[in-house]
Amino acid sequence: MLVLTVSACTPSSALYQPGPEALDAEPYGDFDEYQAHVQGYLERNLIPVEGFPREQQIAWNLPFRSPAANHCAGQPTTGLLLIHGLSDSPFVFRDLAQSLAAQCVEVRTILLQGHGTRPGDMIDAEATIWREQVSTHFETLARDVDHSFIGGFSLGGALATEYALSGQKPAPRGLVAIAPAWQLNGLRNYLWLAGIADVFADFVEEEPELNPVKYESVTLNAAVQIGDVLRKTQQAIEQPASANLPLFLVATEADSVINLNYLTERFRRDFVHPASRMLIFRDTRQSWAKNWQDERLSFLNSYLPEANILEFSHQALAVAPNNELYGAGAVLQRCLEPNGLSLDDCRQVPESQLWFSAWHDDARSVPTSRLTYNPWYDQMVAAMATFIQGQTSR
């Protein structure tokens, strides 16, 4: 049985209190104007995590635009709006944006309200504002390029799906969803409790903040807002429009956050467009159920003992192995979220004995920490670029 514990203590730090202002969803003349507005907001409101320069943290959390490479000049233009996940920031797409730009895809990101500054700003965040931000920025992207796509990771994948199936104009040429929050593991049956508990407290738990680009602490309001997004996304998926939408879907079998069975079932039954593709990272030593076969599915092995990797985590999927924070050997790669170990105990484990996996709330058979990057990143990007290029040539 999952127990939802509520922290009702008075916050001891401004980290856990809302800031004096919040991001809105107002339209901007162009992306540079939007980016300058958000930079000013971050400079006024970001409370830095210890161990990293504040100016660097502002840069990491800032939404960005990666234009298509110079060699793409003269071609019809293609753009992809990417939306980050809950408690996350645009930083999660740094690698993907650079890689796709080299494939002639301009990538733009946004910063969702409540993110990128302090966990306390999630106390008042609203899903309605998130939706308005997505709509506003996709409309701007579609105005600026010939072929526009929308996508996202986790919560952002759900928001992108909801928009793509909403019937709003402009409509995207396709959807790119990385571990989208269409249905959650574990907590999905408890989301309704968050709205009740939210009356009495702000946080599920106030965690120490160690990551400069992603909150560790989760507010009860965040659960309320993501519950709203999940309900509306599921309703949208069940409508006939999903059959006509080309989808590139990425998932990991060991995801502790997202329900893989639901993603796979919806992909096979609802997203029936022949150009749609689903890439699943899984332990290929195990057979795939015959009744779940689909020629549009492909698999890459997630059991990589030569790299001390048991399985792929939710957070790792969009991140390249050379990422400056999450990549192999980078500052956040080791012991960011150990399983069944304290941070200090994890750091004492010899490098050769520490394995990497999805997040678990208990210890594994070997010492493990959450995997923070995708060893098959290049293969995923190649498949994603092929999908996008296929839709622009129609």
C-alpha positions as CSV (number, residue, x, y, z in Angstrom):
1,M,0.0,0.0,0.0
2,L,1.3,3.4,-0.9
3,V,1.1,6.0,1.9
4,L,1.0,9.7,1.1
5,T,2.8,11.5,3.8
6,V,2.3,15.2,4.2
7,S,4.8,17.7,5.6
8,A,2.9,20.4,7.6
9,C,5.9,22.1,9.1
10,T,6.6,25.8,8.5
11,P,9.1,26.1,5.6
12,S,12.6,27.0,7.0
13,S,13.8,28.4,3.8
14,A,12.6,30.7,1.0
15,L,13.1,27.7,-1.3
16,Y,9.8,26.3,-0.1
17,Q,7.8,29.6,-0.3
18,P,6.3,31.1,-3.5
19,G,8.3,34.0,-5.0
20,P,6.9,37.5,-5.5
21,E,6.0,37.0,-9.1
22,A,5.0,34.2,-11.5
23,L,5.5,33.5,-15.2
24,D,2.5,34.2,-17.4
25,A,1.4,33.0,-20.8
26,E,1.3,36.4,-22.6
27,P,2.3,36.3,-26.3
28,Y,5.6,37.9,-27.3
29,G,6.7,39.4,-30.6
30,D,9.5,36.8,-31.1
31,F,11.5,34.2,-29.2
32,D,14.3,36.6,-28.4
33,E,11.8,38.9,-26.6
34,Y,10.4,35.9,-24.7
35,Q,13.8,34.6,-23.7
36,A,14.8,38.1,-22.4
37,H,11.6,38.3,-20.4
38,V,12.2,34.9,-18.8
39,Q,15.9,35.8,-18.1
40,G,14.8,38.8,-16.2
41,Y,12.3,36.7,-14.2
42,L,14.9,34.2,-13.3
43,E,17.4,36.8,-12.3
44,R,14.9,38.2,-9.9
45,N,13.4,35.0,-8.6
46,L,15.8,32.0,-8.8
47,I,17.2,30.8,-5.5
48,P,20.4,29.0,-6.3
49,V,21.3,25.4,-5.3
50,E,24.5,25.3,-3.3
51,G,27.6,24.2,-5.2
52,F,26.9,25.9,-8.6
53,P,27.3,29.6,-9.6
54,R,23.9,31.4,-9.7
55,E,24.5,32.9,-13.1
56,Q,25.2,29.4,-14.5
57,Q,22.0,28.1,-12.9
58,I,20.0,30.9,-14.6
59,A,21.5,30.0,-18.0
60,W,20.7,26.3,-17.4
61,N,17.1,27.0,-16.6
62,L,16.5,29.5,-19.4
63,P,14.4,28.5,-22.3
64,F,16.4,28.5,-25.6
65,R,16.1,28.2,-29.3
66,S,18.5,26.0,-31.4
67,P,18.3,27.1,-35.0
68,A,18.8,24.6,-37.8
69,A,22.5,24.2,-38.9
70,N,23.9,26.5,-41.6
71,H,24.0,23.7,-44.2
72,C,20.2,23.5,-44.0
73,A,19.8,27.0,-45.7
74,G,17.6,26.9,-48.7
75,Q,15.4,24.0,-47.6
76,P,11.9,24.2,-46.3
77,T,12.1,25.0,-42.6
78,T,11.1,22.6,-39.8
79,G,10.6,23.4,-36.2
80,L,9.9,21.4,-33.0
81,L,8.5,22.9,-29.8
82,L,9.7,20.8,-26.8
83,I,8.0,21.0,-23.3
84,H,9.8,19.8,-20.2
85,G,8.5,17.6,-17.4
86,L,7.2,18.3,-13.9
87,S,9.8,19.9,-11.6
88,D,12.2,19.9,-14.6
89,S,13.5,22.7,-16.8
90,P,14.4,23.3,-20.5
91,F,17.9,22.0,-19.7
92,V,16.7,18.4,-20.2
93,F,16.5,19.2,-23.9
94,R,20.0,20.7,-24.4
95,D,21.4,17.7,-26.1
96,L,18.4,16.8,-28.1
97,A,18.1,20.4,-29.5
98,Q,21.7,20.4,-30.6
99,S,21.4,17.0,-32.3
100,L,18.2,17.8,-34.1
101,A,19.4,21.2,-35.2
102,A,22.2,19.4,-37.0
103,Q,19.5,17.4,-38.8
104,C,17.8,20.6,-40.0
105,V,15.2,20.8,-37.2
106,E,15.0,24.1,-35.3
107,V,14.1,23.3,-31.6
108,R,12.5,25.8,-29.2
109,T,11.8,25.2,-25.5
110,I,9.7,27.0,-22.9
111,L,9.8,27.3,-19.2
112,L,6.5,26.2,-17.6
113,Q,5.0,28.4,-14.9
114,G,6.3,27.4,-11.4
115,H,9.6,25.9,-12.7
116,G,13.2,26.9,-12.8
117,T,13.3,29.1,-9.7
118,R,12.4,27.4,-6.4
119,P,10.2,24.5,-5.4
120,G,7.9,27.0,-3.6
121,D,6.8,28.4,-6.9
122,M,4.9,25.2,-7.7
123,I,2.5,25.9,-4.8
124,D,0.5,28.3,-7.0
125,A,1.3,26.9,-10.5
126,E,-1.7,26.2,-12.8
127,A,-2.2,23.7,-15.5
128,T,-4.4,26.2,-17.4
129,I,-1.4,28.5,-17.6
130,W,0.8,25.7,-18.8
131,R,-1.7,25.0,-21.6
132,E,-1.8,28.7,-22.6
133,Q,2.0,28.7,-22.7
134,V,2.1,25.7,-25.0
135,S,-0.6,27.1,-27.3
136,T,1.1,30.5,-27.5
137,H,4.5,29.2,-28.3
138,F,3.4,26.6,-30.8
139,E,1.4,29.3,-32.6
140,T,4.6,31.4,-32.8
141,L,6.7,28.5,-34.0
142,A,4.1,27.5,-36.7
143,R,4.2,31.1,-38.0
144,D,7.9,31.0,-38.3
145,V,8.6,27.7,-40.0
146,D,7.1,25.7,-42.9
147,H,6.7,22.4,-40.9
148,S,5.9,22.6,-37.2
149,F,6.0,19.7,-34.7
150,I,5.2,19.5,-31.0
151,G,6.7,17.3,-28.3
152,G,7.8,16.9,-24.8
153,F,9.0,14.8,-21.9
154,S,6.9,13.3,-19.1
155,L,4.4,16.1,-18.1
156,G,5.5,18.0,-21.2
157,G,4.7,15.0,-23.4
158,A,1.2,14.9,-22.0
159,L,0.7,18.7,-22.6
160,A,2.0,18.2,-26.1
161,T,-0.3,15.3,-26.7
162,E,-3.3,17.2,-25.4
163,Y,-2.6,20.2,-27.7
164,A,-1.9,18.0,-30.7
165,L,-5.3,16.2,-30.3
166,S,-7.3,19.3,-29.3
167,G,-8.2,20.4,-32.7
168,Q,-6.6,23.8,-32.1
169,K,-5.1,25.6,-35.0
170,P,-2.4,25.6,-36.1
171,A,-2.1,21.8,-36.0
172,P,1.2,20.1,-35.8
173,R,2.6,17.8,-38.5
174,G,3.5,15.2,-35.8
175,L,4.0,14.6,-32.1
176,V,7.2,13.6,-30.4
177,A,6.5,12.1,-26.9
178,I,9.3,11.0,-24.6
179,A,7.9,8.9,-21.7
180,P,4.8,11.1,-21.8
181,A,2.7,11.3,-18.6
182,W,-0.4,9.6,-20.1
183,Q,-0.8,7.4,-17.0
184,L,1.3,7.2,-13.9
185,N,2.6,4.2,-11.9
186,G,1.7,4.0,-8.3
187,L,0.5,7.5,-7.5
188,R,-2.3,7.5,-10.2
189,N,-4.8,6.1,-7.7
190,Y,-3.9,8.7,-5.1
191,L,-3.9,11.9,-7.1
192,W,-7.4,12.7,-5.8
193,L,-6.0,12.8,-2.3
194,A,-3.7,15.7,-3.2
195,G,-6.6,18.1,-3.6
196,I,-7.8,17.4,-0.1
197,A,-4.3,17.4,1.5
198,D,-3.5,20.7,-0.3
199,V,-5.8,22.5,2.1
200,F,-3.6,21.6,5.0
201,A,-0.1,21.6,3.7
202,D,2.0,22.7,0.6
203,F,4.5,19.9,0.2
204,V,4.4,16.1,0.1
205,E,7.9,16.5,1.5
206,E,10.5,19.2,1.6
207,E,13.6,17.5,0.2
208,P,17.2,18.9,0.2
209,E,17.7,20.5,-3.2
210,L,20.9,19.2,-4.9
211,N,20.0,19.5,-8.5
212,P,20.3,23.0,-10.1
213,V,18.0,22.1,-13.0
214,K,15.3,20.0,-11.4
215,Y,13.4,20.2,-8.1
216,E,13.6,17.3,-5.7
217,S,10.7,18.6,-3.5
218,V,7.1,18.0,-4.8
219,T,4.1,20.2,-3.9
220,L,0.7,18.8,-3.4
221,N,-0.6,21.4,-5.9
222,A,1.7,19.8,-8.5
223,A,-0.1,16.5,-8.0
224,V,-3.5,18.3,-8.4
225,Q,-2.3,20.0,-11.7
226,I,-0.8,16.9,-13.2
227,G,-3.9,15.0,-12.3
228,D,-5.9,17.5,-14.4
229,V,-3.5,17.2,-17.3
230,L,-3.7,13.4,-17.2
231,R,-7.5,13.3,-17.2
232,K,-7.7,15.6,-20.2
233,T,-4.9,13.9,-22.1
234,Q,-6.5,10.5,-21.7
235,Q,-9.9,11.9,-22.9
236,A,-8.1,13.4,-25.9
237,I,-6.3,10.1,-26.8
238,E,-9.6,8.2,-26.8
239,Q,-11.0,10.5,-29.5
240,P,-10.8,9.6,-33.2
241,A,-8.3,12.3,-34.0
242,S,-5.5,10.2,-32.5
243,A,-5.8,7.8,-35.5
244,N,-4.6,10.6,-37.9
245,L,-1.7,11.9,-35.9
246,P,1.8,10.7,-36.6
247,L,3.5,9.9,-33.3
248,F,7.1,9.1,-32.3
249,L,6.9,7.6,-28.8
250,V,9.9,6.7,-26.6
251,A,9.6,4.7,-23.4
252,T,11.6,2.5,-21.0
253,E,10.3,-0.8,-19.7
254,A,11.6,0.0,-16.2
255,D,10.0,3.4,-15.9
256,S,9.1,4.1,-12.2
257,V,7.0,7.1,-13.2
258,I,5.1,6.2,-16.4
259,N,2.9,3.2,-17.0
260,L,4.5,1.4,-20.0
261,N,1.5,-0.9,-20.5
262,Y,-0.8,2.0,-20.9
263,L,1.5,3.8,-23.4
264,T,1.9,0.6,-25.5
265,E,-1.8,-0.2,-25.5
266,R,-2.8,3.3,-26.5
267,F,-0.1,3.4,-29.2
268,R,-1.3,0.1,-30.7
269,R,-5.0,0.8,-30.5
270,D,-5.3,4.6,-30.9
271,F,-2.3,5.9,-32.7
272,V,-2.7,3.8,-35.8
273,H,-1.1,6.1,-38.3
274,P,1.3,3.9,-40.4
275,A,4.1,6.4,-40.0
276,S,3.9,6.3,-36.2
277,R,6.8,4.6,-34.3
278,M,7.5,3.5,-30.8
279,L,11.0,2.9,-29.4
280,I,11.2,0.9,-26.1
281,F,14.3,0.4,-24.1
282,R,14.0,-3.0,-22.4
283,D,15.9,-6.1,-21.3
284,T,15.9,-7.9,-24.7
285,R,17.0,-11.1,-23.0
286,Q,13.3,-11.4,-22.2
287,S,10.7,-12.1,-24.9
288,W,8.1,-9.6,-25.9
289,A,4.5,-10.8,-25.5
290,K,3.1,-12.1,-28.8
291,N,-0.2,-10.4,-28.4
292,W,1.6,-7.0,-28.2
293,Q,3.5,-7.4,-31.5
294,D,3.4,-4.4,-33.8
295,E,5.7,-3.8,-36.8
296,R,5.9,-0.2,-35.8
297,L,7.6,-1.1,-32.4
298,S,11.3,-1.3,-32.1
299,F,13.5,-2.2,-29.1
300,L,17.0,-1.4,-27.8
301,N,18.6,-3.4,-25.0
302,S,18.6,-1.7,-21.6
303,Y,20.6,-4.3,-19.8
304,L,24.2,-3.2,-20.3
305,P,26.4,-5.0,-17.7
306,E,29.6,-3.7,-19.3
307,A,28.5,-0.2,-18.2
308,N,27.1,-1.4,-14.9
309,I,23.5,-0.6,-16.2
310,L,20.7,-2.8,-15.1
311,E,17.9,-0.8,-16.8
312,F,17.0,2.6,-18.1
313,S,15.3,5.2,-15.9
314,H,12.6,7.7,-16.8
315,Q,14.9,10.7,-16.4
316,A,17.7,9.3,-18.6
317,L,15.9,9.1,-21.9
318,A,16.5,12.5,-23.5
319,V,20.1,12.9,-22.1
320,A,23.3,12.3,-24.1
321,P,26.2,10.4,-22.5
322,N,28.4,13.6,-22.7
323,N,25.8,15.9,-21.0
324,E,27.6,18.5,-18.8
325,L,25.5,17.7,-15.7
326,Y,24.0,14.2,-16.2
327,G,26.5,12.5,-18.6
328,A,28.9,9.7,-17.8
329,G,31.4,11.0,-15.2
330,A,29.5,14.4,-14.9
331,V,28.8,16.0,-11.5
332,L,25.2,14.8,-11.1
333,Q,25.7,11.3,-12.7
334,R,26.7,9.4,-9.6
335,C,24.5,9.1,-6.6
336,L,22.0,11.8,-7.5
337,E,19.1,9.5,-6.5
338,P,20.4,6.2,-4.9
339,N,18.1,3.3,-4.3
340,G,17.8,2.3,-0.7
341,L,21.1,4.0,0.2
342,S,21.8,7.4,1.8
343,L,23.7,9.8,-0.3
344,D,26.8,9.4,1.9
345,D,26.6,5.6,1.7
346,C,26.3,5.7,-2.0
347,R,29.4,7.9,-2.4
348,Q,31.3,5.3,-0.4
349,V,30.6,2.5,-2.9
350,P,33.6,1.8,-5.1
351,E,33.0,2.9,-8.7
352,S,33.2,-0.6,-10.0
353,Q,30.5,-1.8,-7.6
354,L,27.9,0.9,-8.2
355,W,25.2,0.0,-10.7
356,F,22.6,2.2,-12.4
357,S,18.9,1.6,-12.9
358,A,15.5,3.1,-12.7
359,W,14.4,4.7,-9.4
360,H,13.2,2.3,-6.8
361,D,12.0,3.0,-3.2
362,D,14.0,0.1,-1.9
363,A,17.4,-1.4,-2.3
364,R,18.3,-3.7,-5.2
365,S,20.4,-6.8,-5.2
366,V,23.5,-4.6,-5.9
367,P,24.1,-1.0,-4.9
368,T,22.3,1.2,-7.4
369,S,21.6,4.8,-8.3
370,R,19.2,6.3,-10.8
371,L,20.6,6.3,-14.4
372,T,20.9,9.9,-15.6
373,Y,21.8,9.5,-19.3
374,N,20.8,7.4,-22.3
375,P,23.6,5.1,-23.7
376,W,21.5,4.6,-26.9
377,Y,21.0,8.4,-27.3
378,D,22.5,8.6,-30.8
379,Q,20.3,5.8,-32.1
380,M,17.2,7.4,-30.6
381,V,18.0,10.7,-32.2
382,A,18.5,9.1,-35.6
383,A,15.1,7.4,-35.4
384,M,13.5,10.6,-34.2
385,A,15.0,12.6,-37.1
386,T,13.9,10.0,-39.6
387,F,10.4,10.3,-38.3
388,I,10.3,14.1,-38.5
389,Q,11.9,14.1,-42.0
390,G,9.3,11.5,-43.1
391,Q,6.4,13.8,-42.2
392,T,8.0,16.9,-43.9
393,S,8.3,15.0,-47.2
394,R,4.6,14.1,-47.4
